[in-house]
Amino acid sequence: MSRSVRDKLEATLARIGDGAPVFTRLLLDTARAEADAADRRREAGLQLSPIDGTIVSVKDLLDVKGVTTWAGSSALKGAAPATQDAPSVARLRRAGAVIIGKTNMTEFAFSGIGLNATFGTPGSALDKARIPGGSSSGAAVSVAEGSSELTVGTDTGGSCRIPAAFNGITGMKPTHNTVPAEGCFPLAPSLDSIGPLAKDVAGCARLLSVLADRPFALTDGISAGRVRLGVAGGAFLAEADPSVAKAYEAAIERVTRLGIAVEPVDFDALYKEMFAIGPVPIVTVEAAAVHRELMASRADAYDRRVAARIAIGVPCKAADYIIAMEKRRALVARLAAQLDGLDGFLAPTVPIEAPMIAAMEADDEAFFTANRLILRNPAFGNLFDLCSISLPMPLGGGLSGGMMLSAVAGRDLQLLNIAKLIEPAAAG
């Protein structure tokens, strides 16, 4: 006989204590009420959704009614509590999820490293001395350690996929606006996506179905012989750690043994053009607009590295930004044309092993070098408006990287089904 949802919740709470630093806040009263309600439904033979009674956490960018959204920053401590749930959170409640708490994150989601000076840094679930990846750091660690069964993150330049890779789980960036962005503190609205993290592809599909309020049902028996995938190398493997390059090559070989047709693809020239569309990156321009008022009044409360990156976007002129967005749209269309005839393409999610936390805290140059490398591959998907998922790819020595599968916008269901097919190949 399976244990009750309430028993499962209490066992989890007993194990994690106050939840820090994986969680910024546990939602004890509401979680217990939701668990009890799930148990009553079970007794009555009712089920609201496939995630009814599932323990779910949400990134502390998402509004939860009655709770202040801190976005990982002391600059928002003392802000008014949210007056209503974000649509994504409301959908979780309607689906019967047990929302255990809000997870820690990089301040204002502006780094792929995962450090947080205000709430502490949750070490990787695989090696506590190493970074968890960001910005959805606590989200990934919570699933990998078992304090959440599913979790909701956000992804602006890889923030679901990076920590998924470093923690040995699965994380997805859906097509932009698949999940409504209302009630989520933005980083760069043109690039932000709310997405699922889970132990596996099936978990991501279940959670995305709830968040998007439409089904993403996986299909059994998809034919490998009908799938064609590109294999990215070039700049995607530049400066890669040997363990990542070796694991990626071996994973590609296993994918071909499934009967999937693969062919090399070269996006280096397009990516170079994308980085040259404006005087500064799009993410910094939009972040500067988002933070203009708060930084004017609470600049001293910002993490200095986050503040420095936001400041890069301040001088950008409106005309330069508009022209950059026009160029971006043209490049997105060119990539879609290049991918015509392919069902997607593979790349390493991140080219390096998770660095040590101490090294990232101690040295700005080391931090920004690692941040650039960690964001480089997954940010391709945000800039080119793709849907993308990271599958666990063991690196040896107890560490994990990710094999990333990406496809043109709107093909999320196909992406999930192919990801399910190649999941064993990524894992070895």
C-alpha positions as CSV (number, residue, x, y, z in Angstrom):
1,M,0.0,0.0,0.0
2,S,1.4,3.4,-1.0
3,R,2.0,5.9,1.7
4,S,-0.2,9.0,1.8
5,V,0.8,12.3,0.2
6,R,0.9,13.9,3.7
7,D,3.3,11.2,4.9
8,K,5.5,11.8,1.8
9,L,5.5,15.5,2.5
10,E,6.3,15.2,6.2
11,A,9.2,12.8,5.4
12,T,10.6,15.3,2.9
13,L,10.3,18.2,5.4
14,A,12.0,16.2,8.2
15,R,14.9,15.4,5.9
16,I,15.5,19.0,4.6
17,G,14.9,21.0,7.9
18,D,14.5,24.7,7.1
19,G,15.4,24.0,3.4
20,A,18.3,26.5,3.2
21,P,20.1,27.1,1.0
22,V,18.2,25.1,-1.6
23,F,15.0,27.0,-0.7
24,T,14.5,30.7,0.1
25,R,11.2,29.8,1.8
26,L,9.2,26.7,2.6
27,L,5.4,27.0,2.3
28,L,4.6,24.7,5.2
29,D,0.9,25.5,6.0
30,T,-0.3,25.6,2.4
31,A,1.8,22.5,1.4
32,R,0.3,20.5,4.2
33,A,-3.2,21.6,3.3
34,E,-2.6,20.7,-0.3
35,A,-1.2,17.2,0.7
36,D,-4.3,16.6,2.9
37,A,-6.6,17.6,0.0
38,A,-4.7,15.2,-2.4
39,D,-5.2,12.4,0.1
40,R,-8.9,13.1,0.3
41,R,-9.2,12.9,-3.5
42,R,-7.3,9.6,-3.5
43,E,-9.7,8.2,-1.0
44,A,-12.6,9.3,-3.2
45,G,-11.0,7.9,-6.3
46,L,-10.4,11.3,-7.9
47,Q,-7.4,12.7,-9.7
48,L,-7.1,16.3,-10.9
49,S,-4.1,15.7,-13.2
50,P,-1.1,13.4,-13.6
51,I,0.7,15.6,-11.1
52,D,-2.0,15.5,-8.4
53,G,-0.3,14.9,-5.1
54,T,3.2,15.5,-6.6
55,I,5.6,17.6,-4.5
56,V,6.5,20.6,-6.7
57,S,8.8,23.6,-6.0
58,V,8.8,27.0,-7.8
59,K,11.7,29.3,-8.5
60,D,11.6,32.5,-6.4
61,L,10.9,34.6,-9.4
62,L,7.3,33.4,-9.5
63,D,4.6,35.1,-7.5
64,V,2.8,33.1,-4.8
65,K,-0.1,34.8,-3.2
66,G,0.7,36.3,0.2
67,V,4.5,35.8,-0.2
68,T,7.1,38.3,-1.2
69,T,8.9,37.4,-4.4
70,W,12.6,38.0,-3.6
71,A,14.1,37.0,-6.9
72,G,17.1,35.9,-5.0
73,S,18.0,39.5,-3.9
74,S,18.1,41.5,-0.7
75,A,17.0,44.4,-2.8
76,L,13.4,43.1,-2.7
77,K,13.4,42.1,1.0
78,G,10.6,44.2,2.5
79,A,8.7,44.4,-0.7
80,A,4.9,43.8,-0.5
81,P,3.7,40.2,-0.8
82,A,2.2,39.1,-4.1
83,T,-1.6,39.8,-4.2
84,Q,-2.2,36.7,-6.5
85,D,-0.5,33.6,-7.8
86,A,1.3,33.8,-11.1
87,P,-0.7,31.9,-13.8
88,S,1.8,29.1,-13.7
89,V,1.5,28.7,-10.0
90,A,-2.4,28.9,-10.2
91,R,-2.3,26.1,-12.8
92,L,-0.1,24.0,-10.4
93,R,-2.7,24.4,-7.7
94,R,-5.6,23.5,-10.0
95,A,-3.7,20.4,-11.0
96,G,-3.4,19.3,-7.4
97,A,0.3,19.9,-6.9
98,V,1.7,20.2,-3.4
99,I,3.8,23.3,-3.6
100,I,6.5,22.8,-1.0
101,G,8.4,26.1,-1.3
102,K,10.3,28.6,-3.4
103,T,13.7,27.7,-4.6
104,N,17.0,29.7,-4.4
105,M,18.5,31.2,-7.5
106,T,21.1,33.6,-8.9
107,E,20.2,37.1,-7.9
108,F,17.6,38.4,-10.5
109,A,18.5,35.3,-12.6
110,F,21.5,37.1,-14.1
111,S,24.2,34.4,-14.2
112,G,24.7,30.8,-15.2
113,I,26.9,30.1,-12.1
114,G,24.4,29.9,-9.3
115,L,26.1,31.8,-6.5
116,N,23.9,33.7,-4.1
117,A,25.4,35.9,-1.4
118,T,22.1,36.7,0.3
119,F,20.6,33.3,0.7
120,G,23.7,31.1,0.4
121,T,24.8,29.0,-2.5
122,P,23.4,25.4,-2.8
123,G,26.2,23.2,-3.9
124,S,25.6,20.8,-6.8
125,A,23.7,17.6,-5.7
126,L,26.6,15.6,-7.1
127,D,29.4,17.5,-5.4
128,K,28.7,20.1,-2.8
129,A,32.0,21.9,-3.4
130,R,30.9,22.6,-7.0
131,I,28.5,25.2,-8.4
132,P,24.9,24.1,-8.9
133,G,24.6,26.1,-12.2
134,G,22.2,29.0,-12.6
135,S,20.1,30.7,-12.5
136,S,17.6,28.0,-11.4
137,S,20.1,26.7,-8.9
138,G,17.9,25.6,-6.0
139,A,15.3,24.2,-8.4
140,A,17.7,21.7,-10.0
141,V,19.3,20.7,-6.6
142,S,15.8,20.2,-5.1
143,V,14.9,17.6,-7.8
144,A,18.3,16.0,-7.8
145,E,18.3,15.6,-4.0
146,G,14.6,14.6,-3.8
147,S,13.1,17.5,-1.9
148,S,10.9,18.2,-4.9
149,E,9.6,15.6,-7.4
150,L,9.2,18.3,-10.1
151,T,10.2,22.0,-10.1
152,V,9.5,25.1,-12.1
153,G,12.4,27.3,-13.3
154,T,13.0,30.0,-15.8
155,D,15.4,30.1,-18.8
156,T,16.8,33.3,-20.4
157,G,20.2,32.0,-21.5
158,G,20.1,28.4,-20.2
159,S,18.8,28.8,-16.7
160,C,16.8,25.6,-16.7
161,R,19.2,23.6,-18.8
162,I,22.6,24.6,-17.2
163,P,21.7,23.5,-13.6
164,A,20.0,20.4,-14.9
165,A,23.2,19.4,-16.6
166,F,25.4,20.0,-13.6
167,N,23.0,18.2,-11.3
168,G,22.3,15.1,-13.5
169,I,18.7,15.8,-14.2
170,T,16.5,17.0,-17.2
171,G,15.6,20.7,-17.8
172,M,13.7,22.3,-20.6
173,K,13.4,25.7,-22.2
174,P,10.0,25.6,-24.0
175,T,9.2,27.8,-27.0
176,H,9.0,31.5,-25.8
177,N,5.6,32.3,-24.2
178,T,4.5,28.6,-24.1
179,V,4.0,29.3,-20.4
180,P,2.5,32.8,-19.6
181,A,5.1,35.1,-18.1
182,E,2.7,37.2,-16.0
183,G,3.6,37.1,-12.3
184,C,7.2,36.2,-13.0
185,F,9.9,38.8,-12.3
186,P,11.6,39.3,-15.7
187,L,15.2,39.3,-16.7
188,A,14.9,40.0,-20.4
189,P,11.2,39.6,-21.6
190,S,12.2,38.8,-25.2
191,L,14.3,35.9,-24.1
192,D,12.6,34.6,-20.9
193,S,10.8,31.3,-20.8
194,I,9.3,29.5,-17.8
195,G,10.1,25.8,-18.0
196,P,10.1,22.4,-16.2
197,L,12.9,20.5,-14.5
198,A,12.5,16.8,-13.5
199,K,14.4,13.6,-13.1
200,D,13.5,12.6,-16.7
201,V,11.8,13.6,-19.9
202,A,8.5,12.1,-18.8
203,G,8.5,14.3,-15.8
204,C,9.2,17.4,-17.8
205,A,6.3,16.6,-20.2
206,R,3.9,16.1,-17.3
207,L,4.8,19.4,-15.7
208,L,4.8,21.3,-19.0
209,S,1.3,20.1,-19.7
210,V,0.1,21.8,-16.6
211,L,2.2,24.9,-16.9
212,A,1.1,25.4,-20.5
213,D,-2.4,24.3,-19.9
214,R,-2.4,21.9,-22.9
215,P,-1.2,18.4,-23.3
216,F,2.3,17.3,-24.1
217,A,1.7,13.6,-24.2
218,L,4.7,11.3,-25.0
219,T,4.1,8.7,-27.7
220,D,5.3,5.1,-27.3
221,G,7.1,3.5,-30.2
222,I,8.4,6.5,-32.1
223,S,10.4,5.2,-35.0
224,A,14.1,6.1,-34.8
225,G,14.5,5.5,-38.5
226,R,12.3,8.5,-39.2
227,V,14.3,10.9,-37.1
228,R,17.1,13.2,-38.5
229,L,19.3,15.2,-36.2
230,G,22.1,17.7,-36.8
231,V,25.2,17.4,-34.7
232,A,26.8,20.7,-33.7
233,G,30.5,21.0,-33.2
234,G,32.7,23.9,-34.0
235,A,32.1,26.8,-31.6
236,F,29.9,24.6,-29.4
237,L,32.9,22.5,-28.5
238,A,35.4,25.4,-28.3
239,E,37.4,25.4,-25.0
240,A,35.5,22.3,-23.9
241,D,36.9,20.2,-21.1
242,P,38.2,16.8,-22.4
243,S,35.6,14.9,-20.3
244,V,32.8,16.8,-22.0
245,A,34.1,16.3,-25.5
246,K,34.6,12.6,-24.9
247,A,31.2,12.1,-23.3
248,Y,29.5,14.0,-26.1
249,E,31.2,12.0,-28.9
250,A,30.3,8.7,-27.2
251,A,26.7,9.9,-26.7
252,I,26.4,10.7,-30.5
253,E,27.7,7.3,-31.3
254,R,25.0,5.7,-29.1
255,V,22.4,7.9,-30.8
256,T,23.4,6.6,-34.2
257,R,23.2,3.0,-32.9
258,L,19.5,3.7,-32.2
259,G,19.0,4.1,-36.0
260,I,18.7,7.9,-36.0
261,A,20.2,9.6,-39.0
262,V,22.7,12.3,-38.0
263,E,24.7,14.9,-39.9
264,P,27.1,17.7,-39.0
265,V,25.7,21.2,-38.8
266,D,27.6,24.4,-38.7
267,F,26.0,27.4,-37.0
268,D,29.2,29.3,-36.2
269,A,28.7,32.1,-38.7
270,L,25.1,32.7,-37.7
271,Y,26.0,32.8,-34.0
272,K,28.8,35.3,-34.7
273,E,26.3,37.5,-36.6
274,M,23.8,37.2,-33.7
275,F,26.4,38.6,-31.2
276,A,27.1,41.5,-33.5
277,I,23.5,42.7,-34.0
278,G,23.9,45.5,-31.5
279,P,26.5,47.4,-29.4
280,V,25.6,45.4,-26.3
281,P,23.8,42.1,-25.7
282,I,20.0,42.1,-25.8
283,V,19.7,40.6,-22.3
284,T,21.7,43.6,-20.8
285,V,19.5,46.2,-22.5
286,E,16.2,44.6,-21.4
287,A,17.6,44.0,-17.9
288,A,18.6,47.6,-17.6
289,A,15.1,48.7,-18.5
290,V,13.6,46.2,-15.9
291,H,15.9,47.4,-13.1
292,R,16.0,51.1,-13.8
293,E,13.9,52.2,-10.9
294,L,15.0,49.6,-8.4
295,M,18.6,50.2,-9.0
296,A,18.1,53.9,-8.7
297,S,16.9,53.4,-5.1
298,R,18.6,50.2,-4.0
299,A,21.8,50.0,-5.9
300,D,23.8,49.2,-2.8
301,A,21.6,46.1,-2.2
302,Y,22.6,44.5,-5.5
303,D,25.3,41.8,-6.0
304,R,28.1,43.8,-7.5
305,R,28.6,41.3,-10.4
306,V,24.9,41.4,-11.2
307,A,24.9,45.2,-11.1
308,A,27.9,45.3,-13.4
309,R,26.2,43.2,-16.0
310,I,23.0,45.2,-15.9
311,A,25.0,48.5,-16.2
312,I,26.3,47.3,-19.6
313,G,22.9,47.8,-21.1
314,V,22.2,51.3,-19.7
315,P,23.9,53.4,-22.5
316,C,22.2,51.5,-25.3
317,K,20.0,53.8,-27.5
318,A,16.5,52.9,-28.4
319,A,17.3,53.0,-32.1
320,D,20.2,50.5,-31.6
321,Y,17.9,48.2,-29.7
322,I,15.1,48.3,-32.3
323,I,17.6,47.7,-35.1
324,A,19.1,44.8,-33.2
325,M,15.7,43.2,-32.7
326,E,15.0,43.5,-36.4
327,K,18.4,41.8,-37.2
328,R,17.6,39.1,-34.7
329,R,14.3,38.3,-36.4
330,A,16.1,37.9,-39.7
331,L,18.7,35.6,-38.2
332,V,16.0,33.5,-36.5
333,A,14.4,33.0,-39.9
334,R,17.7,32.0,-41.5
335,L,18.4,29.4,-38.8
336,A,14.9,27.9,-39.3
337,A,15.7,27.6,-43.0
338,Q,19.0,25.9,-42.3
339,L,17.2,23.4,-40.0
340,D,14.6,22.6,-42.6
341,G,14.5,18.8,-43.1
342,L,16.0,18.2,-39.7
343,D,14.0,17.3,-36.6
344,G,16.5,19.2,-34.4
345,F,20.1,19.2,-33.5
346,L,22.4,18.1,-30.7
347,A,25.1,19.9,-28.8
348,P,26.7,19.8,-25.4
349,T,24.6,21.8,-22.9
350,V,27.7,23.2,-21.3
351,P,31.3,22.7,-22.5
352,I,32.9,22.5,-19.1
353,E,32.6,20.6,-15.8
354,A,31.0,22.4,-12.9
355,P,33.6,24.7,-11.4
356,M,34.4,24.9,-7.7
357,I,32.3,27.3,-5.7
358,A,35.3,28.7,-3.9
359,A,37.1,29.6,-7.1
360,M,34.0,31.4,-8.4
361,E,33.6,33.4,-5.2
362,A,37.2,34.4,-5.0
363,D,38.1,35.7,-8.5
364,D,36.1,37.9,-10.8
365,E,38.0,37.0,-13.8
366,A,37.5,33.3,-13.2
367,F,33.8,33.9,-12.5
368,F,33.2,35.8,-15.8
369,T,35.2,33.4,-17.9
370,A,33.3,30.5,-16.5
371,N,30.0,32.3,-16.9
372,R,30.7,33.1,-20.5
373,L,31.5,29.5,-21.3
374,I,28.6,28.1,-19.3
375,L,26.0,30.3,-21.0
376,R,27.4,30.2,-24.5
377,N,25.8,26.9,-25.8
378,P,22.3,27.1,-24.2
379,A,21.9,30.9,-24.9
380,F,21.9,29.9,-28.6
381,G,18.4,28.5,-28.0
382,N,17.1,31.7,-26.5
383,L,18.6,34.1,-29.0
384,F,17.4,32.0,-31.9
385,D,13.9,31.4,-30.4
386,L,14.2,27.6,-30.2
387,C,12.7,25.0,-27.9
388,S,15.5,23.0,-26.1
389,I,16.0,20.3,-23.5
390,S,19.1,19.1,-21.6
391,L,19.4,15.4,-20.9
392,P,21.8,14.0,-18.3
393,M,25.2,13.0,-19.8
394,P,27.6,11.5,-17.2
395,L,31.2,12.8,-17.4
396,G,32.8,10.2,-15.1
397,G,34.1,10.8,-11.6
398,G,30.6,11.3,-10.3
399,L,30.0,14.5,-12.4
400,S,27.4,15.3,-15.0
401,G,27.1,17.4,-18.0
402,G,24.2,17.5,-20.5
403,M,23.4,16.6,-24.1
404,M,21.2,19.3,-25.4
405,L,18.5,18.7,-28.1
406,S,17.0,21.8,-29.7
407,A,14.5,22.4,-32.5
408,V,12.7,25.4,-34.1
409,A,10.0,27.2,-32.2
410,G,6.7,25.4,-31.8
411,R,8.0,21.9,-32.0
412,D,8.0,21.3,-28.2
413,L,6.0,18.1,-28.4
414,Q,8.2,16.6,-31.1
415,L,11.2,17.7,-29.1
416,L,10.0,15.9,-26.0
417,N,9.3,12.7,-27.9
418,I,12.7,12.6,-29.6
419,A,14.3,13.5,-26.2
420,K,12.5,10.5,-24.7
421,L,13.8,8.3,-27.5
422,I,17.5,9.4,-27.1
423,E,17.4,9.7,-23.3
424,P,19.2,6.3,-22.7
425,A,21.8,7.2,-25.3
426,A,22.7,10.4,-23.5
427,A,22.9,8.6,-20.2
428,G,25.2,5.9,-21.6
